[in-house]
């Protein structure tokens, strides 16, 4: 089963999840990605416009409580609420509308990696600046490296590759998530996506750039 979270509000770009991108609303694109992967889709939303769609073939709509639709509402409780509507056991694919450039293969590769049983959670990632390995936090005047202290003194070109989550795809088991109470685990698998598909929409500029990419 796929879950598509559609919140009506947004600070960066008002109503972005409902905004048509190259003629198709962002949330509709995410639903299509779930259906393309062979999953039934549950849309969790506080949007009256989306809820009025009613039930479609292989697509259901869940009215999200107001407290789970605020700007500062974390995704974990949103998913826990949605999972109450899905009978377990089930493999869940979380598809956020703000990642419209994901490809079918990204979803399928994530599902396949999770199916190996090696990981509690699989998420898509993309390459980022390895210079972050030189960073650290401060605690009462002490610099604490984020990773191996030797990296703080290593030439940037000699640092190992670093990946960052891109938010496009998350895969996990329903029962595991309910028992775990959220996403946090030390058994995370990663599926690498190219930068040109690892695009997250937060602002009007992001939206226009994504539209230009889709139009070629």
Secondary structure, 3 states (H helix, E strand, C coil): CEEEEECCCCCCCCCHHHCEECCEEHHHHHHHHHHHCCCCEEEEECCHHHHCCCCECCEEEEECCHHHCCCCCCHHHHHHHHHCCCCCCCEEEECCCCCCCCCHHHHHHHHHHHHCCCCCEEEEEEEECHHHHHCEEEECCEEEECCCHHHHHCCHHHCCCEEEEEEEEEEEEHHHHHHHCCCCCCCEEEEECCCCCCCCCCCHHHHHHHHHHHCC
